Amino acid sequence: MDNMDGLEVTECTRCPELVDSRTRIVNGTGPADADLLFVGEGPGQQEDQQGEPFVGRSGTILDDKLDARGLAREDVRITNCVRCRPPENRDPTSEELQNCFPYLQREIEQVDPDVIITLGKVPSEHLLDRDVAVTNEAGSLAQADLGGRVRDVLICVHPAATLYDRSQEETLDAALDKAASMAGEGGGGGQSRLGEF
């Protein structure tokens, strides 16, 4: 039984292993008409418990980075390729990604963002349907037919990458600068925030 009411998936049993490992379905959060749509891989433990994407350490990094660009988390939409936590936080399988894809397509179509930002390798490869060298391609813009039309997709490293590799921080910052300017925000009212880092 599958059910998507507006932007919320309320029931889904397409992936038996995920149904067994999830506490709940984790839907996207943020405005239904956001300019920026961030797409992660899938919920982790904290996301599964709280029912919201990017609430763990990665979420804190993302929130801080958005804030530094004059964007509040409430102003952007954040979702995932799969809405249920994979067991042991493993990557979603290609079958699981495909099972959840119609929900993501519908969300993209309804939100109709100016730009979609992929956070990490899995969402980048999933949405662009090709191999992506995320670190090398971060900050570059691609086009993909999503949610009923061709859309801009901005490739970005996963915020957690900065926890393990400090050099990824500049890569993340550059991609988010580009995202903020594409949303017409101009990066936080022209104030230089570089001194904070």
Helices and strands as residue ranges (DSSP letters): E 3-5, E 8-11, H 16-21, E 36-40, H 45-50, H 57-68, G 73-75, E 77-80, G 87-89, H 94-111, E 115-119, H 121-128, H 134-137, E 141-146, E 149-156, H 161-164, H 168-182, H 186-189, G 194-196
